[in-house]
Amino acid sequence: MPVPKGTRRATIEPGTGQSGPDATVQLEPAAVRRPGWGYAPQNDGALDPGEVVWTWVPFEERDGRGKDRPVLVVATLARGAVLAVQLTSTDHSGDADHVPLGIGAWDRDRRPSWAAIDRIFRLRPGGVRREGTFVDAARYRTVEIALRRRYGWR
């Protein structure tokens, strides 16, 4: 499968991010304390706000099932973890739970995408399956503002 220009794949085993200490975990917004905001993507292997990476994301039912999905890293958390929201190419025009991002290199089919702000996730560096690309600063800021307003984060 070709990788979009400007992206690279990590060499991480399948299943990473699904269980163990590096598992992708859905967080309750009230439990998030002082997220570290600030657009800072770098193609260096670290997880930085503004980057789009791939990880295993649990389904809403929280029954142990999930799938590999692109997520947007939006903030840093304590101990090397980051806060992220999942991306979708399903049309969510006019839906307050989704922020339109438009077309980007994270979708090889070049479909418009939306950031789902109704669920937030903690990622750890060892749980990322494939490093993707990044959104531009304006799109990042739009998602950041939407999350701050929705959850009252500073």
N, C-alpha and C positions, 0 to 999 in steps of 0.2 A: 504494500500500500504506500503510495507516495506521500511524503510529508510536505506540507506547505512551506514555501520559501520563508526563511527566517525562523524556522522551528527546529527542534531536535528532540529525539526520543531518549528517554532515560532507559537504562538497562536494568529494570526491576522485574522480579518474578511476578507472574500472574497471581492474583489473590492478595497482593500487597495493598494495604488500605482497608481490607475487609475485616481483619481481626487482629488481636494483639495490641501492643503498645502504640503502633503506628496506624491504628484503625481510624478511618474517617468517622466522626461522631457528630450527630445532630445535636446542637446546643439549644437550651432554652434561652431566649434573648435576655431575660432578667438575670441570668447567671454570668453574662459577659460584663467584665469590669475593665474599663479603660482600654478599649481597642486602640492600637497604634495606627492611626490613619496616616496617609501620605503616599502619594503615587511615586513609586520607585522601582519600576521593573528593570531588571538586568538579566541578560542571558548568561547567567553564571552558575546555574544549577540550584541556587537558593530560591526559596519561595518569597516573592516580593509582592507587595500590593500593586495591582495593575496587571499582573500576569494571569494568563489563562493556562491552567494545567489540567491533567486528567487524573481522576482517582475513582475508586469505588465509592458510590453514594448509596446509602440505605434508602429503601422505599419508604414512603410516608407511613405505611402500616407498622414500621419498626418491628418486623417479624423475622429479621435475619436475612431477608432477601434484599437485593439491590443490583446495581449495574454500573459499569464504567461510564463516566460522564465527564464533560468539560465543566470546570468550575472557575470562577473568577476570584482570585485572592484579593480581599478588600482591606485587610488590616492585619497587623501582627498581634500576637497574644504572648503570654508568658511562656518561658522555657522552650523557645524555638517554634512554637505552634503558630498557625495563622488562622484567620477567620475567612471563610469563603462562602459564596453563593453559587448555586448550580445554574448552568446555562441550558437553554432549550431552543430548538428551532421550530417548535409548535407555535403557531400564531396566537399571541396573547394581546393583541391590539386592544387598548382601552381597559385592560385589567390592572387594577391598582396593585396587585401582588407581583407584577412583572414590569421591569424597566426595559424599554426597547434599546437595543445596542446596534442594530443594523447588521451589515455584512462584515465579516472579519476572517482572518486567516485561520482561526480556530475551527472553522467549519469547511472541510475540503470541498463540499458541494456549493459553497458560497451562498448559503441560505441566510436570510435575516435571523437574528437571534434575540432572545430576551433573557435578562437576568431575573431569576425568581428570588424575590426578597422576603417571601413568606417563610422560608426555611433557611437556617444558617448552620454552617458546619465548621468543626475544628479539624484542621489537617496538620499532620506532622510530616516533616521532610521525607521520612522513610515510607510514607503511604502514598506517594505520588507515583503513578505508573508511567506517565509520559509528560514531559514538559512541552508546553505548546508555544504560545506566542503571547501577545499582550494587547490590551485595549489602549486607545489613546487617552491622554489626560482628561479630555472633556467627557468622554464616556465614563471613565473611572469616577470622576467627580459627580456625575449625574447619579450613579449607583450609590456612592458614598452619601450624598445628600438625602436620597430616598431612605436609606437605612437609618441615618441619624434621626430623621423625622419620625419614621415609623416606630423606632424603639427608644427614642429619647436619649440616644447616646451622644456624648460630647466628643 
